[in-house]
Amino acid sequence: MLSAERRTQLVARLREDGHASVEVLARDLGVTPSTIRRDLRRLADDGALFRIYGGAAVSAVATGRHAPLDPRLGAKRAIAAAAADLVEDGQTIAISSGTTTLELAWRLVDRRLTVITNALDIAAALLDRPGIELVVLGGVVRPGMHSTLGHLAELALRELRADALFMGIGAVSAEHGLMNDSIPEILTDRALRRSAHTCTVLADSSKLGAVAPAFLFGLDSIDTLVTDSGADAVEVAAIEAQGVRVIVTPDPERSATIR
């Protein structure tokens, strides 16, 4: 089998299953584990997948079974990678629902953490991982987003405490603070914030300076914002002026060119 054909089959397999180990991929394709590792490195460099301990994964965002390919996926993956660097082994963290926070979850599968989440897709990504103690909040499932909302989730959060919250958001601006499209989600997100010592918001550049109908809380309630290089510099400066640490990730296309 030609290497290009083998790599195509690797990506197809990962898009179907979400993730797989080197040993399983080598067995299924009839090659050595070292050959698979070289292929995975090449595909990771090309942005087709990302490496996890002992194998590789493609997030649900990138699979046709779950959603069309997101044109902002490269930026979201860069944001998720930067956010993962902020997580320390042994911590208890909370992760809210969202496509970028799901990308973060995939980067934590081989870590040693306690993770609290109201997102069923994030829970699925972290399920049965040896180092992950998983706490899934109950509640009413929000269609489309696969997250749990309502007083059951909020009651559970009264009993829980996290070192840090990693939150996806619909819109964030220096003038209006943090906002979401879903009004029913507000109280659950606020409860997540109250449960955590610090809050890091993951928002690609399309969210900065935008406005959404449901006000969540002001910038004084967050510590760090992670965004991408497309973010408006004036908006970033205005957010930083309110005491928020802003991490701007490199342009993934430029990084790939340099590499």
C-alpha positions in Angstrom: 0.0 0.0 0.0 1.3 3.4 -0.9 2.0 5.8 1.9 -0.5 8.4 0.6 -3.2 5.8 0.3 -2.4 4.5 3.8 -2.7 8.0 5.3 -6.0 8.5 3.6 -7.3 5.3 5.2 -5.9 6.5 8.6 -7.9 9.7 8.4 -11.0 7.9 7.3 -10.7 5.5 10.2 -10.2 8.3 12.7 -13.1 10.3 11.3 -15.3 7.2 11.8 -14.2 6.3 15.3 -13.0 9.6 16.7 -9.7 8.1 18.0 -7.6 5.0 17.8 -4.3 3.6 19.2 -1.1 3.1 17.3 -1.3 -0.6 17.9 -4.8 -1.0 16.6 -4.1 1.1 13.5 -1.0 -0.9 12.7 -2.8 -4.1 13.1 -5.8 -3.0 10.9 -3.5 -1.6 8.1 -1.0 -4.4 8.2 2.1 -2.3 8.9 4.5 -1.7 11.8 3.7 0.7 14.7 6.7 2.8 13.7 5.2 3.3 10.2 1.9 4.4 11.8 3.8 6.8 14.1 5.5 8.4 11.1 2.2 8.7 9.2 0.5 10.2 12.3 3.3 12.8 12.7 2.9 13.8 9.0 -0.9 14.0 9.3 -0.7 16.0 12.5 1.7 18.5 10.9 -0.8 18.8 8.1 -3.6 19.5 10.6 -5.6 16.5 9.6 -5.6 15.1 13.2 -3.9 15.6 16.5 -1.8 13.2 18.6 -2.9 11.8 21.9 -1.0 9.5 24.2 -0.5 6.2 22.3 -2.4 7.2 19.2 -4.3 10.0 17.5 -7.8 11.5 17.3 -10.0 13.6 15.1 -12.6 15.6 17.1 -16.3 15.2 16.6 -16.4 18.7 15.1 -14.5 17.4 12.1 -16.6 14.3 11.5 -19.4 14.4 9.0 -21.5 12.3 11.3 -21.7 15.2 13.8 -21.3 18.5 11.9 -19.9 19.9 8.7 -16.3 20.9 8.6 -16.0 24.1 10.5 -14.0 26.7 8.6 -12.7 28.0 11.9 -11.5 24.6 13.0 -7.8 25.5 12.7 -8.3 28.5 14.9 -10.3 26.5 17.4 -7.7 23.8 17.6 -4.9 26.4 18.2 -7.0 28.0 21.0 -7.7 24.6 22.5 -4.0 23.7 22.4 -3.1 27.0 24.2 -5.8 26.4 26.8 -4.5 22.9 27.4 -1.1 24.3 28.3 -2.8 26.2 31.2 -4.1 23.0 32.7 -2.0 21.4 35.4 -2.1 17.7 36.3 -3.9 17.0 39.5 -6.3 19.9 39.1 -10.1 19.8 39.3 -11.4 21.7 36.3 -14.9 22.5 34.9 -15.5 22.6 31.1 -18.6 24.1 29.7 -20.2 23.1 26.4 -19.0 24.3 23.0 -17.0 23.3 19.9 -13.8 24.8 21.1 -14.1 23.4 24.6 -14.7 20.0 23.0 -11.4 20.4 21.2 -9.8 21.2 24.6 -11.3 18.0 26.0 -9.6 15.9 23.3 -6.3 17.3 24.3 -6.7 16.3 28.0 -7.5 12.6 27.5 -4.1 11.4 28.7 -3.9 13.9 31.7 -4.5 13.2 35.4 -7.5 15.4 36.3 -10.9 15.6 37.8 -13.2 17.1 35.2 -16.7 18.5 35.8 -18.9 19.1 32.8 -22.4 19.6 31.7 -21.5 18.7 28.1 -22.4 15.2 27.0 -19.9 15.2 24.0 -17.1 16.3 26.3 -18.1 13.6 28.8 -17.9 11.0 25.9 -14.5 12.2 24.9 -13.2 11.8 28.5 -15.1 8.6 29.4 -13.0 5.7 30.7 -9.7 7.6 30.4 -7.4 6.1 33.1 -6.3 9.5 34.5 -9.6 11.3 34.4 -12.1 11.3 37.2 -15.3 12.5 35.4 -18.2 14.3 37.0 -21.2 14.8 34.7 -23.9 17.2 35.7 -27.5 16.2 35.5 -30.3 18.3 34.1 -32.4 18.8 31.0 -30.5 18.1 27.8 -30.4 21.1 25.4 -31.1 19.9 21.8 -28.3 20.4 19.3 -25.7 21.4 21.9 -25.9 18.2 23.9 -25.5 20.0 27.2 -27.5 19.7 30.4 -29.2 22.8 31.9 -31.6 23.8 34.6 -31.9 23.5 38.4 -30.6 19.9 38.6 -27.3 21.0 37.1 -27.2 24.1 39.3 -28.0 22.2 42.5 -25.1 19.8 41.8 -22.7 22.7 41.2 -23.5 24.0 44.7 -21.8 20.9 46.0 -18.7 21.1 43.7 -15.6 23.2 43.5 -13.1 23.5 40.7 -9.6 25.1 40.4 -10.5 26.5 37.0 -13.4 26.8 34.6 -12.8 26.6 30.8 -15.8 28.2 29.1 -17.0 28.5 25.5 -18.9 31.6 24.8 -21.2 33.1 22.0 -19.9 36.6 22.2 -17.4 38.7 24.2 -16.7 42.4 24.1 -15.0 45.1 26.2 -18.3 47.0 26.2 -20.8 44.3 26.9 -18.9 41.5 28.6 -19.8 37.8 28.0 -22.9 36.8 26.1 -24.6 33.7 24.7 -27.3 33.0 22.2 -29.2 30.7 24.6 -31.2 32.5 27.3 -32.0 29.2 29.2 -28.2 28.5 29.5 -27.4 31.6 31.5 -28.1 30.4 35.0 -26.2 27.1 34.5 -23.2 29.0 33.1 -23.3 31.4 36.0 -23.4 28.4 38.4 -20.4 26.9 36.6 -18.5 30.2 37.2 -19.4 30.3 40.9 -18.0 26.8 41.3 -14.5 27.7 40.0 -11.7 29.7 41.4 -10.6 31.0 38.0 -12.2 31.3 34.6 -10.6 31.0 31.2 -12.8 31.8 28.2 -12.1 30.2 24.8 -13.4 32.3 21.9 -12.3 32.5 18.3 -11.9 35.9 16.8 -15.4 35.9 15.3 -16.8 36.1 18.8 -14.8 39.2 19.8 -16.7 42.5 19.6 -19.9 40.6 18.8 -23.2 40.9 20.6 -25.6 38.1 21.6 -29.0 38.4 23.4 -28.2 36.7 26.7 -25.9 38.6 29.0 -23.9 36.2 31.2 -21.5 38.3 33.3 -18.9 41.1 33.0 -15.2 40.8 32.2 -14.4 41.2 35.9 -15.6 37.6 36.3 -12.9 36.2 34.0 -9.2 35.9 34.3 -8.0 34.8 30.9 -9.2 35.0 27.3 -7.7 32.7 24.7 -8.4 33.8 21.1 -6.7 33.5 17.6 -4.6 35.9 15.5 -7.7 37.2 13.6 -8.9 39.0 16.7 -9.3 42.8 16.3 -6.3 44.5 18.0 -8.4 47.4 19.3 -10.9 45.0 20.9 -8.1 42.9 22.4 -6.5 46.0 23.9 -9.8 47.2 25.4 -10.3 43.8 27.0 -6.8 43.8 28.4 -7.4 47.3 29.8 -10.1 45.8 32.0 -7.6 43.4 33.7 -8.1 40.3 31.5 -5.0 38.4 30.4 -5.4 37.8 26.6 -3.5 34.9 24.9 -3.5 35.3 21.1 -2.6 32.1 19.3 -0.5 32.1 16.1 -2.2 31.8 12.7 -2.4 28.0 12.1 -1.8 28.4 8.4 1.3 30.6 8.9 2.6 28.1 11.5 2.1 25.3 9.0 4.1 27.2 6.4 6.9 27.9 8.8 7.1 24.3 9.9 
